[in-house]
């Protein structure tokens, strides 16, 4: 594993731990798990979202609008 991927894995672990701790504190583990599954389903079903996540060229600022549109569409469909 490269140091770059280790750094990114460490960051992901910190975010995951923080998310879990907050969800547990708010007694919302099931709700958060459902939302995470929805995000995973959205990414799996949408090639554009997969490209958006993987592209080093698209900045976080430029990825917000596509994510927001996709998330709203997905939530309305459920």
KEVO-62882 format. One record per residue: x, y, z of N, C-alpha, C in turn. Coordinates in steps of 0.02 Angstrom, whole numbers, plus 50000, padded with zeros to 5 digits. Layout:
% residues N
XYZXYZXYZ/...
//
This chain:
% residues 78
500434994150000500005000050000500455006250000/500295011149958500695017149955500525021750013/500975026350027500835030950082500235035350067/500125036950003499535041049985498895037250001/498875030749984498265027049998498185025850073/498735025150109498695024450181498415030750213/498635036550189498385042850215497645043650203/497435041850143496725042350126496325037350166/496595031350178496255026350218496185028850290/496715031850316496695034550384496165039950391/496115044150341495615049450341494915046450339/494815041450296494165038050291493975034850357/494465031850390494335028650455494125033850507/494455039550507494275044850555493565047350542/493395048450479492715050650462492205045350481/492355039050466491885033650482491775033150557/492315033650595492255033350667491845039150694/491975045150669491595050950691490855050250673/490705047950613490015046950592489675041850637/490005036350649489725031150693489595033950763/490085037450791490005040150859489415044950863/489345049350813488785054050813488115050450804/488095045550760487475041750749487285037950812/487775035050845487635031350906487385036050961/487705041750967487515046751017486795049051006/486605049950943485925052250927485425046550919/485655040350934485245034350926484945034050856/485385035150807485175035350737485585030550693/485845025250723486265020550685485885017650625/485265015550635484895012650579484755017750524/484585023750543484445029050494485075030650454/485635031150488486265032750454486465026850408/486375020750431486535014950390486105014950327/485465016750333485025017050275485255022450226/485455028250252485695033650209486335031650174/486785028250209487415026050178487275020850124/486795016450135486615011550084486325015050023/485935020250034485655024149979486205027349938/486705030049972487275033049937487645027749896/487765021949927488105016549891487705014449830/487045013849837486625011849781486645017149725/486645023449745486675028949696487325028649657/487875027649692488525027249659488555021149613/488325015449638488345009349598487925009749535/487365013249539486895013549483487025019149433/487485023649450487585029549410488305030249388/488465028649325489155029249301489425036449309/489005041449301489235048349309489465049649381/489125046749430489335047649499489995044049512/490085038249481490715034649489491295038749461/491185041749403491705046049374491835052149417/491305055049444491375060949487491805059449548/491695053649578492085051749637492815050449620/492925047349564493615045249547494025050649513/493715055849488494075060949450494485065549495/495135065649485495545070449523495495077549496/495175078149438495125084749405494545088849433/494015085449454493425088949478493515090649552/493505097049567493605099249635492975097849677/493065097849741492495096749787491955101849775/492155108049763491675113449751491255112049689/491555109349637491195107949575490795101549577/490905097449628490535091149632489905091749674/489815097249708489235097949752488575097949714/488515101649661487885102149624487665095349596/488105091549562487875085049538487675080349594/488035080449649487855076249706487175078249733/487065084649740486425087049768485845084949723/485915085849658485385083849612485255076349616/485775072449615485695065149617485395062949683/485615065849737485365063949803484625065649809/484435071549786483725073549790483295068849747/483525067249688483155062649644483075055849676/483605053449706483595046849738483125046849798/483135051949838482705052249898481985052849879/481835056549825481135057249803480875050649776/481305046649747481095040249718480945035049771/481195035949831481105030949885480465032049922/
//
